[in-house]
């Protein structure tokens, strides 16, 4: 599961307004929502639910905006682009240009009420910043609507494979080719979870038939658990691709090292398929990790790919040498005889004992703390930091 975050920002002249919003985030959010419904009653039902993990709250958005506001309320181009992309992404919740305009007015109105005791200039600059971002948001959504660009895409579940107790592979057929690149993540929701989305990475590149595959760890959270119970014929909605993980490394032409844990395998597997389409792929060493041997849920398929691809080496690694009683392993985790031996222990230790990998571009995908631990160990071993990119979740 990929979670959406806002990067750090530099304090600006209206930081006092931003701090006030942060200190009163929940009350401010409720006030803005109430005001919005008076200005645009049609917005009711188009808010993400409290369980949605793909949106940034109004309070967080306003705080980030104000902290990034410069002299006299001027908003830099990077911040405007961020709000433009956020507005386009919010189209999947059904937000129209009119709703965005009403939202901007609701935020401005409630900000004036919240900040009545602050200096006039600070609040004025904040108003200017909100007006600027509202304008670009409204225009971006209007242009997308007029160009008939879908806000999201419907897909139907065509296959569900429970590979172990915690890991499920789902395959679906979309109504058209999906707009994403390998390594990107898509917002996804099922028909039984209205307005509650999760970010998932496709494990195959996009294709003209609209086929897509996702890997789900059911205990990631309650919503992931529900998505893992999907059945044949269920309808999902998928957003367009987001993120740029690994794209510069893949296009460099250098030999590659992939390191995955759990469902971190999915985006790296999509890149592996992309490399298969090249006439002369770079060498790829692929460490596939899990907590238990039976949770190497795609190992059989990975072995088959390696057997047919001389440029690909696959090394399975598990933290524990034996399965816990509850793992419920399937044949998907069983390697054929005679290929690379399974290794047990710390991924960071196993990878660095194999060498410094200084001649490789490195992509690491998995739980955030695990990915950072592997990266630090590799840098200490001698891998240049600029050659390593991680996707944590």
N, C-alpha and C positions, 0 to 999 in steps of 0.2 A: 504494500500500500504506500503510495506516495502522498505526502502531506504538503500543503501549500504554505509557504512562509514569506515574510517580508524581510528584505535585507536591512542592514543597519543604515542609519541616516545621520547626517550631520546636523547638530542643533542650529536653528535659525532664529530670526528676530521674533517670530510668533510662537516660540517654544513654550511660553507661558500658557497660551491657549491650548497647545497640544497636551501639556501636562494636566490641565484641567479636564480635558476630554478623557484622558487615560484614567484619572482618578475617579471619574464618574461614568465609566464606560457602560455599565448595564442600564443605569437610569437614562443616559443619553440615547442609547439604542432604542429603549422603549418609547421615549419621547419622539424620536425621529420616525419610528414606525407608525405611531399614532397620528402624527402630523401628516405623514405620507398618505395614509388612508383617508384623511379628510380632503386632501388635494387630488388624489387619484384613487377612488374606491376600487377601481378595476385591478389595482395591484394586489388586493387580497388574494391569498393563495399562491402568490408567486415568490414568496420568501423561501430561502432554503430552511430546512428544519434544523433543530438544535443538534441533530446527529450528523448533519452533513459536514464532511471534512475537506471539501474542495473550495470553499469560499473564504474570503477574508471579511470579517465583520465590519459594519459601517464605522464603528468606533476606531478600529485598527486602521482602516483606510484613511479616515480624517486625520488621525494622529500622524500617520506616515506622511500624508500630504503636507500638513502644517510644519512638521520638522524638516521637510524638504523645500520649504518656501523661502525664497530669497528676499532681496531688497524690495520693499513696498508691495509685497504680495506676488512677486514674479515667480512663476513656476518653471523649472528647467525642462528641457525637452525630454529628458529621460523619464521624469515623473509623469509628464503628459502622456508619453507612450505607454507607461505602465497602466495608467487609468484607462486609456483607450483599449488596451488588451483585456483589462478586467471587465470593461463594459461589453466587449464582444463575447467574452466567456459567459457573462451573465445572461446572454440571450437564451441559453438553454433552460433557464428558469422561467422564461416567458416575458422577460422585461422588455418593454417597447421604448422607443425614443421619448414618448410622452411620460412614461413612468420614470425614466432617468431624469427628465427635466423636473418632474415633481419631487423626485428624491433630492436633487440638488437644492431646491427651494426649501424642502423640509430640513435638510442639514443646516442650511444658512439660518433659517428661522430659529431653530432650537439652539444653535451656537450663540446667537445673539442673546437668548434668554439665559443660557448657562454662563456667559462671560460678561454679564452686565456690570460687574465690578472691576473689570480689567480696563487698562488704558484704551481709549478710543482707537488709536492708531493700530494697535495690535489686532483688534477685532476687525478693523477695516481691511487690513492686509489679508487676514484669514478669509474674509468674504470674497476678496478678489481672487484668491487661490481657488476657492470652491467654484466660483463662476467660471474660471478658466477650465478646470477639469470637467465640470458639467458640460460645457460647450463641446469639448472634444469627444466626450462619451456619447452625447446625443448624436453628433454628426457621424461618428463611427458606426453606431447601430443603425442609423437611418441609411447610410450608404450600403451596409451589408443587407438590409432588408430590400432595398431597391434593386440590388444585384442578385437577389433571390439566393443568397448563400445560406444553406441550412444552418440553423442554430445547433442542431444535433441530428443524429442519424439513428434510425430504427434498425435493430438487428434481432434475429430470432435464434434461440438456442437450438443447435442441431446435434450436439453430442456433449455428454458430461461424463468424465472419468474421475472417480475417486481413487487417487493413487496411493494414499495412506490416510490415516485418521485426520490429519491436519491439512493435507494438500489435495486440491482438486483442480483438474484441468477442464476448462469449458471452451467449447468451440461454437462459433455462431456465424450466421450468414447475414450480412447487412444488405440494405436495399440498393446500395451503390458502393463503389470503391471508397474506402475511408481515407481521409486526408491526414496521414501521419507519416513520420519517418522512423526507421529503426532507432531505438533508444529513447523515443518519446513516450509520454504517458497520456492516457485519455481519461476524461471524466466518464464514469459509467454508473448507470442506475438501472434497476429492474422495474417492471411494471407494478410490482408489489411494494416498491419503496419510493413513492412519489416525492420529488424534490429532496431526496437524500442520495447523494452521490459519493463515490470513492474514485480516487485515481488508481488506475491499473496500467501496467505496461504490456503492450502486445508482445507475444513471443515469436511472431512471424512478421515479415515485412507486409505492407499493404499490397493487395493485388486487385486485378480488374474484376474479380468475381465477388468482392466484398467479404471474403473470408477473414476471420480474425480469431485468435486464440489467446486466452488469458489464464494465468496461474494464480490461484487464490489460496492464501493461508487462512483457514477458517477461524483460528483463534486470535487473529490480529486485533479484532474488535467485534462487537456485536453485529455490526452491519456486514462485515466480511463474512461472518458466520451465516448470515441470512443469504448473501449472494452465493455462497457455496452450496446452498440447498436448491439452487435453481434446477428446473426440469426441462425436458425437451418441449419445445413449443413456447416457452416463456419469451416474452418480448423485453428487450433491453433498449435503452437509449445511450448513445455514445457521443461524446463531444469530439472536436478536432484535436489533433496532436498538439502537445505542448512540451516545452523544454528543448535543450540542445545537447543533452548528455552524450559525450563520445563522438560527436560529429567531426570535430577537428582532428581527433586521433585517427579515426577510420580513414579519413581522406588524405592522411599524411603519406600513405604508402609504406610506412615502416612495419616491421614485424610487430606482432601484438601479443599481449598477455591479458587474459580475461580471468577475473576472480569473482566468483559468485557464492552467495549463501542463500538458501531457501528460494523464495520467489524472485530474488535478485537475478536468478538465472534467466528470467523472461526477456529483459531488454538485451542482454548479451547474446542470447540465442537468436533473437531477431537479427542482430548484426552478423552472427555466424552464417545465417542463411543468405544475407546480403553478399557476404564474401564469396559464397559458393557460386554466385552468378558471375564472378570475375574470371577472366581468362587465365590470369596468373595471380591467385590470391597470395597475400603475405603469409608467412608462417604464423600460426596461432597456437599458443599453449593455453589450455582452458582448465582452470581449477574449479571444480564443481563441488560446493560444500553444503553440509547440512548438520543438524545436531546429531542425528542417528543414521546408520547405514540405510535403514528402510525408508528414510525421508529423502534419499537421493532419487526423487520421484520421476526423473527424466533420464536416468542413467542408461537404460537399455537403448533408447533412441540416440543418445549422445555417442555411445559406442559404435552404433551402426553408421553414424555420420563419419566418425573418425576412421572406421575401416575402409570407407570409400573415398577418403580425402587425405592424401599423403601429407598435406600441409597442416593438418589439424591433429593435435595431441590432447587427449582428455585425461585428467587426473581427478578421481573422486576422493573427497576428504570428508570425514565425519568427526565431530568432536568426541563422540563416544564410540567404543569398538563394538558394542552390542545394542540391539534395540531395547527400549523400555517395553514393558508388556502391552502398553496402549498404542504403540506406533501403527500396528496393522499394515505392515508392508505388503506390497503387491509385486508382481513380476517386473513391473516397470523399473524397480530399483536393483535388479539383478544383472550383473555384468556377465558377458560370455566368458568362457574359460580361455586362458592363455593371453589375455590382454593385460594392460597396466594394472599393477596391484593397487588395491584400495589402501589409503593411508588414514591414520587416526591421530587426532591431536589438534593443536592450535593451528589454524590456517596461516596466521602470521609467521609462525615458526617454520611450518612446512614450506611455504613459499620462499622465505628468505634463506633457508638451508639449501635450496636448489640453486641459489645464485643471486647476484645483484640485479639481474635483468636490465642492465643499463642500456642495452641495445633495443629495448622494446618500448612501445607505447602501451600504457597500462590502464585498463578500465576495471573498476571495482564496484560491484553492486550488491547491496544487502542492508541489514540493519545498520543504522547510523553509527552507533558506537563501535560495532564490529568493523565496519568499513574504515573508520578513522584509525583504529588500532592497526589494521593491516597496512594502511598507508604509512603510518609512523614507523612501523617496523621496516618497511621497504626503504624508506629514506635513510634510516640509520644504517641499513645494510649497504647503501650506495646507489640506490635508484634515484636519478634526478627528480626532484619534486615536480618540476614542470611537465614531466612525462606521465604523471599519474592523475587520473580523474576519477572521482567517486560519485555514485548515486546512492544516497542513504535514505532510509525510510523508517 
